[in-house]
């Protein structure tokens, strides 16, 4: 499956758009056309989220790649492709990276292309220039840092719930009568991987699950204390793919965090958070470094 026809309509996370700007600045110094290696340099220049951790693990990689780039003979005949997200043209290989990232985004039912999808797509393209530039560098930890699900942590000490006013959406605690509809929703939207955790929550007297309902239909859910029954662990959370980017997940998240604080938790751990940037902005969550 190719996304070539709609790459210009893809949505990128804010961090990825900053990476693109960084990549353009690097390309402007050398070729005036964006190669995959410029995307890697753009990632290494970004010092937030997992990219910041990447810099801590590879503090000299940026300088090493810059030195190697000076010895590269770039193809001056490359005409390039103009896209909406770059002011300068990108190479055909870079365009293929965007297509690959788009395909992975759709496969995993995500909405935004983030740095994890981007770095995986760069290495999947198997570009000879990129491989030459990274000779001697073990790239698997780079992919793991940026692409693997990461745990995050939220301080609840000074937490206060934001305004969650909504005119036509009901956010409420789940009750046992929701069980069948909730499990059907979770399985239809996300498969059966979360069903055991949801079932754990439904077995509690005070069910630690919130649901978002519109016109009598479940559009999203969020849980805490249900994964392996671990206390202080937020998740899973999910919104119907057709209703994402409408603030439903934001409201569900904060309903859970408020109750977690009311229970007495000083911190909430978000297990295997997918969209890191969402949680960073929604509740000031930070990535827990690997090995901690």
ABEGO torsion letter per residue (X at the ends): XBAAAAAAABBBBAAAAAAAAAAAAAAAAAAGBBBAAAAAAAAAABABEAAAAAAAABAAAAAAAAAAAAABBBBAABAEBBBAABABBBBAAAAAAAAAAAAAAAAAGBABBBAAAAAAAAAAAGBAAAAAAABGBBAAAAAAAAABBBBBBBBAAABBBBBABBAABBBBBBBAAAAAAAAAAAAAAAEAAAAAAAAAAAABABBBBBBBBBGGBBABBBBBGABGGBBGBBOBBBBBAAABGAGAAAAAAAAAAAAAAAAGBABBBBBGBABAAAAAAAAGBBBBBBGX
